[in-house]
């Protein structure tokens, strides 16, 4: 049972050396992209 838990938590061999960014940075990037798209689409209404 202990081996099953270890195997479940391991990443695939190709992904071991990849450094994943923190989740909060992804959230900030998503908010930034959404804001930029909205500014491009509706910028003429604001100005």
mmCIF entry with sequence, helices, sheets and N, C-alpha, C, O atoms, coordinates in Angstrom:
data_MODEL
# 
_entry.id   MODEL 
# 
_entity.id                         1 
_entity.type                       polymer 
_entity.pdbx_number_of_molecules   1 
# 
_entity_poly.entity_id                      1 
_entity_poly.type                           'polypeptide(L)' 
_entity_poly.nstd_linkage                   no 
_entity_poly.nstd_monomer                   no 
_entity_poly.pdbx_seq_one_letter_code       
;(UNK)(UNK)(UNK)(UNK)(UNK)(UNK)(UNK)(UNK)(UNK)(UNK)(UNK)(UNK)(UNK)(UNK)(UNK)(UNK)
(UNK)(UNK)(UNK)(UNK)(UNK)(UNK)(UNK)(UNK)(UNK)(UNK)(UNK)(UNK)(UNK)(UNK)(UNK)(UNK)
(UNK)(UNK)(UNK)(UNK)(UNK)(UNK)(UNK)(UNK)(UNK)(UNK)(UNK)(UNK)(UNK)(UNK)(UNK)
;
_entity_poly.pdbx_seq_one_letter_code_can   XXXXXXXXXXXXXXXXXXXXXXXXXXXXXXXXXXXXXXXXXXXXXXX 
_entity_poly.pdbx_strand_id                 A 
# 
loop_
_entity_poly_seq.entity_id 
_entity_poly_seq.num 
_entity_poly_seq.mon_id 
_entity_poly_seq.hetero 
1 1  UNK n 
1 2  UNK n 
1 3  UNK n 
1 4  UNK n 
1 5  UNK n 
1 6  UNK n 
1 7  UNK n 
1 8  UNK n 
1 9  UNK n 
1 10 UNK n 
1 11 UNK n 
1 12 UNK n 
1 13 UNK n 
1 14 UNK n 
1 15 UNK n 
1 16 UNK n 
1 17 UNK n 
1 18 UNK n 
1 19 UNK n 
1 20 UNK n 
1 21 UNK n 
1 22 UNK n 
1 23 UNK n 
1 24 UNK n 
1 25 UNK n 
1 26 UNK n 
1 27 UNK n 
1 28 UNK n 
1 29 UNK n 
1 30 UNK n 
1 31 UNK n 
1 32 UNK n 
1 33 UNK n 
1 34 UNK n 
1 35 UNK n 
1 36 UNK n 
1 37 UNK n 
1 38 UNK n 
1 39 UNK n 
1 40 UNK n 
1 41 UNK n 
1 42 UNK n 
1 43 UNK n 
1 44 UNK n 
1 45 UNK n 
1 46 UNK n 
1 47 UNK n 
# 
_struct_asym.id          A 
_struct_asym.entity_id   1 
# 
loop_
_struct_conf.conf_type_id 
_struct_conf.id 
_struct_conf.pdbx_PDB_helix_id 
_struct_conf.beg_label_comp_id 
_struct_conf.beg_label_asym_id 
_struct_conf.beg_label_seq_id 
_struct_conf.pdbx_beg_PDB_ins_code 
_struct_conf.end_label_comp_id 
_struct_conf.end_label_asym_id 
_struct_conf.end_label_seq_id 
_struct_conf.pdbx_end_PDB_ins_code 
_struct_conf.beg_auth_comp_id 
_struct_conf.beg_auth_asym_id 
_struct_conf.beg_auth_seq_id 
_struct_conf.end_auth_comp_id 
_struct_conf.end_auth_asym_id 
_struct_conf.end_auth_seq_id 
_struct_conf.pdbx_PDB_helix_class 
_struct_conf.details 
_struct_conf.pdbx_PDB_helix_length 
HELX_P HELX_P1 AA1 UNK A 2  ? UNK A 9  ? UNK A 2  UNK A 9  1 ? 8  
HELX_P HELX_P2 AA2 UNK A 13 ? UNK A 15 ? UNK A 13 UNK A 15 5 ? 3  
HELX_P HELX_P3 AA3 UNK A 23 ? UNK A 46 ? UNK A 23 UNK A 46 1 ? 24 
# 
_struct_conf_type.id          HELX_P 
_struct_conf_type.criteria    ? 
_struct_conf_type.reference   ? 
# 
loop_
_atom_site.group_PDB 
_atom_site.id 
_atom_site.type_symbol 
_atom_site.label_atom_id 
_atom_site.label_alt_id 
_atom_site.label_comp_id 
_atom_site.label_asym_id 
_atom_site.label_entity_id 
_atom_site.label_seq_id 
_atom_site.pdbx_PDB_ins_code 
_atom_site.Cartn_x 
_atom_site.Cartn_y 
_atom_site.Cartn_z 
_atom_site.occupancy 
_atom_site.B_iso_or_equiv 
_atom_site.pdbx_formal_charge 
_atom_site.auth_seq_id 
_atom_site.auth_comp_id 
_atom_site.auth_asym_id 
_atom_site.auth_atom_id 
_atom_site.pdbx_PDB_model_num 
ATOM 1   N N  . UNK A 1 1  ? 0.821   -1.189 0.000   1.00 0.00 ? 1  UNK A N  1 
ATOM 2   C CA . UNK A 1 1  ? 0.000   0.000  0.000   1.00 0.00 ? 1  UNK A CA 1 
ATOM 3   C C  . UNK A 1 1  ? 0.870   1.259  0.000   1.00 0.00 ? 1  UNK A C  1 
ATOM 4   O O  . UNK A 1 1  ? 0.510   2.275  -0.596  1.00 0.00 ? 1  UNK A O  1 
ATOM 5   N N  . UNK A 1 2  ? 1.996   1.179  0.665   1.00 0.00 ? 2  UNK A N  1 
ATOM 6   C CA . UNK A 1 2  ? 2.902   2.326  0.700   1.00 0.00 ? 2  UNK A CA 1 
ATOM 7   C C  . UNK A 1 2  ? 3.493   2.605  -0.681  1.00 0.00 ? 2  UNK A C  1 
ATOM 8   O O  . UNK A 1 2  ? 3.695   3.761  -1.052  1.00 0.00 ? 2  UNK A O  1 
ATOM 9   N N  . UNK A 1 3  ? 3.766   1.553  -1.432  1.00 0.00 ? 3  UNK A N  1 
ATOM 10  C CA . UNK A 1 3  ? 4.313   1.721  -2.787  1.00 0.00 ? 3  UNK A CA 1 
ATOM 11  C C  . UNK A 1 3  ? 3.289   2.351  -3.719  1.00 0.00 ? 3  UNK A C  1 
ATOM 12  O O  . UNK A 1 3  ? 3.658   3.115  -4.611  1.00 0.00 ? 3  UNK A O  1 
ATOM 13  N N  . UNK A 1 4  ? 2.016   2.047  -3.529  1.00 0.00 ? 4  UNK A N  1 
ATOM 14  C CA . UNK A 1 4  ? 0.982   2.630  -4.369  1.00 0.00 ? 4  UNK A CA 1 
ATOM 15  C C  . UNK A 1 4  ? 0.924   4.141  -4.176  1.00 0.00 ? 4  UNK A C  1 
ATOM 16  O O  . UNK A 1 4  ? 0.756   4.885  -5.142  1.00 0.00 ? 4  UNK A O  1 
ATOM 17  N N  . UNK A 1 5  ? 1.062   4.597  -2.928  1.00 0.00 ? 5  UNK A N  1 
ATOM 18  C CA . UNK A 1 5  ? 1.048   6.036  -2.658  1.00 0.00 ? 5  UNK A CA 1 
ATOM 19  C C  . UNK A 1 5  ? 2.246   6.719  -3.298  1.00 0.00 ? 5  UNK A C  1 
ATOM 20  O O  . UNK A 1 5  ? 2.114   7.820  -3.832  1.00 0.00 ? 5  UNK A O  1 
ATOM 21  N N  . UNK A 1 6  ? 3.410   6.088  -3.252  1.00 0.00 ? 6  UNK A N  1 
ATOM 22  C CA . UNK A 1 6  ? 4.612   6.675  -3.872  1.00 0.00 ? 6  UNK A CA 1 
ATOM 23  C C  . UNK A 1 6  ? 4.451   6.757  -5.382  1.00 0.00 ? 6  UNK A C  1 
ATOM 24  O O  . UNK A 1 6  ? 4.802   7.770  -5.986  1.00 0.00 ? 6  UNK A O  1 
ATOM 25  N N  . UNK A 1 7  ? 3.934   5.721  -5.989  1.00 0.00 ? 7  UNK A N  1 
ATOM 26  C CA . UNK A 1 7  ? 3.762   5.713  -7.441  1.00 0.00 ? 7  UNK A CA 1 
ATOM 27  C C  . UNK A 1 7  ? 2.714   6.728  -7.875  1.00 0.00 ? 7  UNK A C  1 
ATOM 28  O O  . UNK A 1 7  ? 2.832   7.312  -8.953  1.00 0.00 ? 7  UNK A O  1 
ATOM 29  N N  . UNK A 1 8  ? 1.712   6.942  -7.070  1.00 0.00 ? 8  UNK A N  1 
ATOM 30  C CA . UNK A 1 8  ? 0.646   7.876  -7.425  1.00 0.00 ? 8  UNK A CA 1 
ATOM 31  C C  . UNK A 1 8  ? 1.156   9.318  -7.432  1.00 0.00 ? 8  UNK A C  1 
ATOM 32  O O  . UNK A 1 8  ? 0.707   10.130 -8.241  1.00 0.00 ? 8  UNK A O  1 
ATOM 33  N N  . UNK A 1 9  ? 2.086   9.638  -6.541  1.00 0.00 ? 9  UNK A N  1 
ATOM 34  C CA . UNK A 1 9  ? 2.568   11.003 -6.408  1.00 0.00 ? 9  UNK A CA 1 
ATOM 35  C C  . UNK A 1 9  ? 3.721   11.335 -7.350  1.00 0.00 ? 9  UNK A C  1 
ATOM 36  O O  . UNK A 1 9  ? 4.080   12.505 -7.475  1.00 0.00 ? 9  UNK A O  1 
ATOM 37  N N  . UNK A 1 10 ? 4.302   10.360 -8.004  1.00 0.00 ? 10 UNK A N  1 
ATOM 38  C CA . UNK A 1 10 ? 5.428   10.625 -8.896  1.00 0.00 ? 10 UNK A CA 1 
ATOM 39  C C  . UNK A 1 10 ? 4.942   11.213 -10.215 1.00 0.00 ? 10 UNK A C  1 
ATOM 40  O O  . UNK A 1 10 ? 3.881   10.858 -10.729 1.00 0.00 ? 10 UNK A O  1 
ATOM 41  N N  . UNK A 1 11 ? 5.763   12.132 -10.749 1.00 0.00 ? 11 UNK A N  1 
ATOM 42  C CA . UNK A 1 11 ? 5.463   12.688 -12.065 1.00 0.00 ? 11 UNK A CA 1 
ATOM 43  C C  . UNK A 1 11 ? 6.018   11.769 -13.145 1.00 0.00 ? 11 UNK A C  1 
ATOM 44  O O  . UNK A 1 11 ? 6.926   10.981 -12.878 1.00 0.00 ? 11 UNK A O  1 
ATOM 45  N N  . UNK A 1 12 ? 5.485   11.858 -14.357 1.00 0.00 ? 12 UNK A N  1 
ATOM 46  C CA . UNK A 1 12 ? 6.042   11.067 -15.455 1.00 0.00 ? 12 UNK A CA 1 
ATOM 47  C C  . UNK A 1 12 ? 7.510   11.415 -15.694 1.00 0.00 ? 12 UNK A C  1 
ATOM 48  O O  . UNK A 1 12 ? 7.943   12.530 -15.401 1.00 0.00 ? 12 UNK A O  1 
ATOM 49  N N  . UNK A 1 13 ? 8.265   10.473 -16.222 1.00 0.00 ? 13 UNK A N  1 
ATOM 50  C CA . UNK A 1 13 ? 9.714   10.634 -16.325 1.00 0.00 ? 13 UNK A CA 1 
ATOM 51  C C  . UNK A 1 13 ? 10.110  11.840 -17.167 1.00 0.00 ? 13 UNK A C  1 
ATOM 52  O O  . UNK A 1 13 ? 11.141  12.455 -16.895 1.00 0.00 ? 13 UNK A O  1 
ATOM 53  N N  . UNK A 1 14 ? 9.340   12.190 -18.160 1.00 0.00 ? 14 UNK A N  1 
ATOM 54  C CA . UNK A 1 14 ? 9.688   13.346 -19.009 1.00 0.00 ? 14 UNK A CA 1 
ATOM 55  C C  . UNK A 1 14 ? 9.432   14.673 -18.308 1.00 0.00 ? 14 UNK A C  1 
ATOM 56  O O  . UNK A 1 14 ? 9.969   15.703 -18.715 1.00 0.00 ? 14 UNK A O  1 
ATOM 57  N N  . UNK A 1 15 ? 8.628   14.657 -17.271 1.00 0.00 ? 15 UNK A N  1 
ATOM 58  C CA . UNK A 1 15 ? 8.250   15.899 -16.603 1.00 0.00 ? 15 UNK A CA 1 
ATOM 59  C C  . UNK A 1 15 ? 9.046   16.152 -15.322 1.00 0.00 ? 15 UNK A C  1 
ATOM 60  O O  . UNK A 1 15 ? 8.848   17.181 -14.675 1.00 0.00 ? 15 UNK A O  1 
ATOM 61  N N  . UNK A 1 16 ? 9.940   15.236 -14.942 1.00 0.00 ? 16 UNK A N  1 
ATOM 62  C CA . UNK A 1 16 ? 10.645  15.360 -13.670 1.00 0.00 ? 16 UNK A CA 1 
ATOM 63  C C  . UNK A 1 16 ? 11.531  16.600 -13.644 1.00 0.00 ? 16 UNK A C  1 
ATOM 64  O O  . UNK A 1 16 ? 11.585  17.292 -12.627 1.00 0.00 ? 16 UNK A O  1 
ATOM 65  N N  . UNK A 1 17 ? 12.223  16.894 -14.733 1.00 0.00 ? 17 UNK A N  1 
ATOM 66  C CA . UNK A 1 17 ? 13.194  17.994 -14.743 1.00 0.00 ? 17 UNK A CA 1 
ATOM 67  C C  . UNK A 1 17 ? 12.587  19.342 -15.098 1.00 0.00 ? 17 UNK A C  1 
ATOM 68  O O  . UNK A 1 17 ? 13.303  20.343 -15.135 1.00 0.00 ? 17 UNK A O  1 
ATOM 69  N N  . UNK A 1 18 ? 11.284  19.394 -15.359 1.00 0.00 ? 18 UNK A N  1 
ATOM 70  C CA . UNK A 1 18 ? 10.638  20.658 -15.715 1.00 0.00 ? 18 UNK A CA 1 
ATOM 71  C C  . UNK A 1 18 ? 10.269  21.401 -14.432 1.00 0.00 ? 18 UNK A C  1 
ATOM 72  O O  . UNK A 1 18 ? 9.658   20.823 -13.533 1.00 0.00 ? 18 UNK A O  1 
ATOM 73  N N  . UNK A 1 19 ? 10.635  22.667 -14.348 1.00 0.00 ? 19 UNK A N  1 
ATOM 74  C CA . UNK A 1 19 ? 10.286  23.481 -13.189 1.00 0.00 ? 19 UNK A CA 1 
ATOM 75  C C  . UNK A 1 19 ? 8.950   24.158 -13.461 1.00 0.00 ? 19 UNK A C  1 
ATOM 76  O O  . UNK A 1 19 ? 8.848   25.004 -14.349 1.00 0.00 ? 19 UNK A O  1 
ATOM 77  N N  . UNK A 1 20 ? 7.942   23.794 -12.709 1.00 0.00 ? 20 UNK A N  1 
ATOM 78  C CA . UNK A 1 20 ? 6.622   24.382 -12.894 1.00 0.00 ? 20 UNK A CA 1 
ATOM 79  C C  . UNK A 1 20 ? 6.531   25.685 -12.105 1.00 0.00 ? 20 UNK A C  1 
ATOM 80  O O  . UNK A 1 20 ? 6.978   25.732 -10.959 1.00 0.00 ? 20 UNK A O  1 
ATOM 81  N N  . UNK A 1 21 ? 5.969   26.740 -12.683 1.00 0.00 ? 21 UNK A N  1 
ATOM 82  C CA . UNK A 1 21 ? 5.799   27.988 -11.931 1.00 0.00 ? 21 UNK A CA 1 
ATOM 83  C C  . UNK A 1 21 ? 4.733   27.821 -10.853 1.00 0.00 ? 21 UNK A C  1 
ATOM 84  O O  . UNK A 1 21 ? 3.913   26.905 -10.909 1.00 0.00 ? 21 UNK A O  1 
ATOM 85  N N  . UNK A 1 22 ? 4.757   28.700 -9.893  1.00 0.00 ? 22 UNK A N  1 
ATOM 86  C CA . UNK A 1 22 ? 3.747   28.665 -8.843  1.00 0.00 ? 22 UNK A CA 1 
ATOM 87  C C  . UNK A 1 22 ? 2.370   28.964 -9.429  1.00 0.00 ? 22 UNK A C  1 
ATOM 88  O O  . UNK A 1 22 ? 2.259   29.663 -10.436 1.00 0.00 ? 22 UNK A O  1 
ATOM 89  N N  . UNK A 1 23 ? 1.341   28.445 -8.811  1.00 0.00 ? 23 UNK A N  1 
ATOM 90  C CA . UNK A 1 23 ? -0.024  28.605 -9.330  1.00 0.00 ? 23 UNK A CA 1 
ATOM 91  C C  . UNK A 1 23 ? -0.461  30.063 -9.316  1.00 0.00 ? 23 UNK A C  1 
ATOM 92  O O  . UNK A 1 23 ? -1.225  30.487 -10.184 1.00 0.00 ? 23 UNK A O  1 
ATOM 93  N N  . UNK A 1 24 ? 0.019   30.844 -8.330  1.00 0.00 ? 24 UNK A N  1 
ATOM 94  C CA . UNK A 1 24 ? -0.437  32.229 -8.256  1.00 0.00 ? 24 UNK A CA 1 
ATOM 95  C C  . UNK A 1 24 ? 0.060   33.040 -9.445  1.00 0.00 ? 24 UNK A C  1 
ATOM 96  O O  . UNK A 1 24 ? -0.617  33.977 -9.867  1.00 0.00 ? 24 UNK A O  1 
ATOM 97  N N  . UNK A 1 25 ? 1.225   32.706 -9.996  1.00 0.00 ? 25 UNK A N  1 
ATOM 98  C CA . UNK A 1 25 ? 1.712   33.425 -11.168 1.00 0.00 ? 25 UNK A CA 1 
ATOM 99  C C  . UNK A 1 25 ? 0.831   33.132 -12.374 1.00 0.00 ? 25 UNK A C  1 
ATOM 100 O O  . UNK A 1 25 ? 0.561   34.028 -13.174 1.00 0.00 ? 25 UNK A O  1 
ATOM 101 N N  . UNK A 1 26 ? 0.387   31.911 -12.511 1.00 0.00 ? 26 UNK A N  1 
ATOM 102 C CA . UNK A 1 26 ? -0.529  31.567 -13.591 1.00 0.00 ? 26 UNK A CA 1 
ATOM 103 C C  . UNK A 1 26 ? -1.844  32.311 -13.470 1.00 0.00 ? 26 UNK A C  1 
ATOM 104 O O  . UNK A 1 26 ? -2.427  32.728 -14.471 1.00 0.00 ? 26 UNK A O  1 
ATOM 105 N N  . UNK A 1 27 ? -2.306  32.474 -12.244 1.00 0.00 ? 27 UNK A N  1 
ATOM 106 C CA . UNK A 1 27 ? -3.547  33.221 -12.003 1.00 0.00 ? 27 UNK A CA 1 
ATOM 107 C C  . UNK A 1 27 ? -3.370  34.680 -12.393 1.00 0.00 ? 27 UNK A C  1 
ATOM 108 O O  . UNK A 1 27 ? -4.244  35.257 -13.039 1.00 0.00 ? 27 UNK A O  1 
ATOM 109 N N  . UNK A 1 28 ? -2.246  35.286 -12.008 1.00 0.00 ? 28 UNK A N  1 
ATOM 110 C CA . UNK A 1 28 ? -1.994  36.687 -12.366 1.00 0.00 ? 28 UNK A CA 1 
ATOM 111 C C  . UNK A 1 28 ? -1.858  36.858 -13.875 1.00 0.00 ? 28 UNK A C  1 
ATOM 112 O O  . UNK A 1 28 ? -2.349  37.842 -14.429 1.00 0.00 ? 28 UNK A O  1 
ATOM 113 N N  . UNK A 1 29 ? -1.206  35.927 -14.538 1.00 0.00 ? 29 UNK A N  1 
ATOM 114 C CA . UNK A 1 29 ? -1.054  36.011 -15.992 1.00 0.00 ? 29 UNK A CA 1 
ATOM 115 C C  . UNK A 1 29 ? -2.420  35.892 -16.669 1.00 0.00 ? 29 UNK A C  1 
ATOM 116 O O  . UNK A 1 29 ? -2.695  36.598 -17.640 1.00 0.00 ? 29 UNK A O  1 
ATOM 117 N N  . UNK A 1 30 ? -3.276  35.001 -16.162 1.00 0.00 ? 30 UNK A N  1 
ATOM 118 C CA . UNK A 1 30 ? -4.614  34.837 -16.749 1.00 0.00 ? 30 UNK A CA 1 
ATOM 119 C C  . UNK A 1 30 ? -5.434  36.118 -16.597 1.00 0.00 ? 30 UNK A C  1 
ATOM 120 O O  . UNK A 1 30 ? -6.106  36.536 -17.540 1.00 0.00 ? 30 UNK A O  1 
ATOM 121 N N  . UNK A 1 31 ? -5.385  36.742 -15.422 1.00 0.00 ? 31 UNK A N  1 
ATOM 122 C CA . UNK A 1 31 ? -6.118  37.991 -15.205 1.00 0.00 ? 31 UNK A CA 1 
ATOM 123 C C  . UNK A 1 31 ? -5.577  39.087 -16.127 1.00 0.00 ? 31 UNK A C  1 
ATOM 124 O O  . UNK A 1 31 ? -6.350  39.864 -16.687 1.00 0.00 ? 31 UNK A O  1 
ATOM 125 N N  . UNK A 1 32 ? -4.259  39.149 -16.283 1.00 0.00 ? 32 UNK A N  1 
ATOM 126 C CA . UNK A 1 32 ? -3.642  40.154 -17.149 1.00 0.00 ? 32 UNK A CA 1 
ATOM 127 C C  . UNK A 1 32 ? -4.073  39.960 -18.601 1.00 0.00 ? 32 UNK A C  1 
ATOM 128 O O  . UNK A 1 32 ? -4.406  40.928 -19.286 1.00 0.00 ? 32 UNK A O  1 
ATOM 129 N N  . UNK A 1 33 ? -4.068  38.718 -19.069 1.00 0.00 ? 33 UNK A N  1 
ATOM 130 C CA . UNK A 1 33 ? -4.460  38.439 -20.462 1.00 0.00 ? 33 UNK A CA 1 
ATOM 131 C C  . UNK A 1 33 ? -5.929  38.797 -20.680 1.00 0.00 ? 33 UNK A C  1 
ATOM 132 O O  . UNK A 1 33 ? -6.279  39.391 -21.700 1.00 0.00 ? 33 UNK A O  1 
ATOM 133 N N  . UNK A 1 34 ? -6.784  38.441 -19.730 1.00 0.00 ? 34 UNK A N  1 
ATOM 134 C CA . UNK A 1 34 ? -8.209  38.770 -19.858 1.00 0.00 ? 34 UNK A CA 1 
ATOM 135 C C  . UNK A 1 34 ? -8.403  40.284 -19.896 1.00 0.00 ? 34 UNK A C  1 
ATOM 136 O O  . UNK A 1 34 ? -9.189  40.789 -20.698 1.00 0.00 ? 34 UNK A O  1 
ATOM 137 N N  . UNK A 1 35 ? -7.693  41.010 -19.033 1.00 0.00 ? 35 UNK A N  1 
ATOM 138 C CA . UNK A 1 35 ? -7.815  42.467 -19.017 1.00 0.00 ? 35 UNK A CA 1 
ATOM 139 C C  . UNK A 1 35 ? -7.336  43.072 -20.330 1.00 0.00 ? 35 UNK A C  1 
ATOM 140 O O  . UNK A 1 35 ? -7.960  44.004 -20.838 1.00 0.00 ? 35 UNK A O  1 
ATOM 141 N N  . UNK A 1 36 ? -6.248  42.563 -20.887 1.00 0.00 ? 36 UNK A N  1 
ATOM 142 C CA . UNK A 1 36 ? -5.735  43.092 -22.149 1.00 0.00 ? 36 UNK A CA 1 
ATOM 143 C C  . UNK A 1 36 ? -6.716  42.831 -23.289 1.00 0.00 ? 36 UNK A C  1 
ATOM 144 O O  . UNK A 1 36 ? -6.941  43.707 -24.124 1.00 0.00 ? 36 UNK A O  1 
ATOM 145 N N  . UNK A 1 37 ? -7.296  41.638 -23.329 1.00 0.00 ? 37 UNK A N  1 
ATOM 146 C CA . UNK A 1 37 ? -8.268  41.322 -24.383 1.00 0.00 ? 37 UNK A CA 1 
ATOM 147 C C  . UNK A 1 37 ? -9.489  42.220 -24.264 1.00 0.00 ? 37 UNK A C  1 
ATOM 148 O O  . UNK A 1 37 ? -9.996  42.715 -25.270 1.00 0.00 ? 37 UNK A O  1 
ATOM 149 N N  . UNK A 1 38 ? -9.965  42.435 -23.042 1.00 0.00 ? 38 UNK A N  1 
ATOM 150 C CA . UNK A 1 38 ? -11.121 43.314 -22.860 1.00 0.00 ? 38 UNK A CA 1 
ATOM 151 C C  . UNK A 1 38 ? -10.795 44.748 -23.243 1.00 0.00 ? 38 UNK A C  1 
ATOM 152 O O  . UNK A 1 38 ? -11.637 45.443 -23.811 1.00 0.00 ? 38 UNK A O  1 
ATOM 153 N N  . UNK A 1 39 ? -9.580  45.201 -22.940 1.00 0.00 ? 39 UNK A N  1 
ATOM 154 C CA . UNK A 1 39 ? -9.185  46.549 -23.341 1.00 0.00 ? 39 UNK A CA 1 
ATOM 155 C C  . UNK A 1 39 ? -9.121  46.679 -24.856 1.00 0.00 ? 39 UNK A C  1 
ATOM 156 O O  . UNK A 1 39 ? -9.522  47.704 -25.407 1.00 0.00 ? 39 UNK A O  1 
ATOM 157 N N  . UNK A 1 40 ? -8.625  45.661 -25.527 1.00 0.00 ? 40 UNK A N  1 
ATOM 158 C CA . UNK A 1 40 ? -8.536  45.714 -26.995 1.00 0.00 ? 40 UNK A CA 1 
ATOM 159 C C  . UNK A 1 40 ? -9.944  45.697 -27.599 1.00 0.00 ? 40 UNK A C  1 
ATOM 160 O O  . UNK A 1 40 ? -10.233 46.449 -28.530 1.00 0.00 ? 40 UNK A O  1 
ATOM 161 N N  . UNK A 1 41 ? -10.814 44.838 -27.068 1.00 0.00 ? 41 UNK A N  1 
ATOM 162 C CA . UNK A 1 41 ? -12.156 44.722 -27.648 1.00 0.00 ? 41 UNK A CA 1 
ATOM 163 C C  . UNK A 1 41 ? -13.039 45.930 -27.334 1.00 0.00 ? 41 UNK A C  1 
ATOM 164 O O  . UNK A 1 41 ? -13.759 46.418 -28.205 1.00 0.00 ? 41 UNK A O  1 
ATOM 165 N N  . UNK A 1 42 ? -12.985 46.407 -26.099 1.00 0.00 ? 42 UNK A N  1 
ATOM 166 C CA . UNK A 1 42 ? -13.893 47.469 -25.672 1.00 0.00 ? 42 UNK A CA 1 
ATOM 167 C C  . UNK A 1 42 ? -13.166 48.783 -25.381 1.00 0.00 ? 42 UNK A C  1 
ATOM 168 O O  . UNK A 1 42 ? -13.732 49.665 -24.735 1.00 0.00 ? 42 UNK A O  1 
ATOM 169 N N  . UNK A 1 43 ? -11.944 48.924 -25.839 1.00 0.00 ? 43 UNK A N  1 
ATOM 170 C CA . UNK A 1 43 ? -11.175 50.146 -25.580 1.00 0.00 ? 43 UNK A CA 1 
ATOM 171 C C  . UNK A 1 43 ? -11.798 51.371 -26.188 1.00 0.00 ? 43 UNK A C  1 
ATOM 172 O O  . UNK A 1 43 ? -11.745 52.449 -25.596 1.00 0.00 ? 43 UNK A O  1 
ATOM 173 N N  . UNK A 1 44 ? -12.390 51.234 -27.362 1.00 0.00 ? 44 UNK A N  1 
ATOM 174 C CA . UNK A 1 44 ? -12.994 52.407 -28.022 1.00 0.00 ? 44 UNK A CA 1 
ATOM 175 C C  . UNK A 1 44 ? -14.232 52.901 -27.273 1.00 0.00 ? 44 UNK A C  1 
ATOM 176 O O  . UNK A 1 44 ? -14.576 54.078 -27.378 1.00 0.00 ? 44 UNK A O  1 
ATOM 177 N N  . UNK A 1 45 ? -14.912 52.028 -26.518 1.00 0.00 ? 45 UNK A N  1 
ATOM 178 C CA . UNK A 1 45 ? -16.063 52.464 -25.733 1.00 0.00 ? 45 UNK A CA 1 
ATOM 179 C C  . UNK A 1 45 ? -15.622 53.252 -24.499 1.00 0.00 ? 45 UNK A C  1 
ATOM 180 O O  . UNK A 1 45 ? -16.316 54.168 -24.059 1.00 0.00 ? 45 UNK A O  1 
ATOM 181 N N  . UNK A 1 46 ? -14.466 52.889 -23.949 1.00 0.00 ? 46 UNK A N  1 
ATOM 182 C CA . UNK A 1 46 ? -13.971 53.562 -22.754 1.00 0.00 ? 46 UNK A CA 1 
ATOM 183 C C  . UNK A 1 46 ? -13.422 54.938 -23.103 1.00 0.00 ? 46 UNK A C  1 
ATOM 184 O O  . UNK A 1 46 ? -13.667 55.914 -22.393 1.00 0.00 ? 46 UNK A O  1 
ATOM 185 N N  . UNK A 1 47 ? -12.693 55.005 -24.181 1.00 0.00 ? 47 UNK A N  1 
ATOM 186 C CA . UNK A 1 47 ? -12.065 56.280 -24.565 1.00 0.00 ? 47 UNK A CA 1 
ATOM 187 C C  . UNK A 1 47 ? -13.078 57.122 -25.225 1.00 0.00 ? 47 UNK A C  1 
ATOM 188 O O  . UNK A 1 47 ? -12.777 58.244 -25.634 1.00 0.00 ? 47 UNK A O  1 
# 
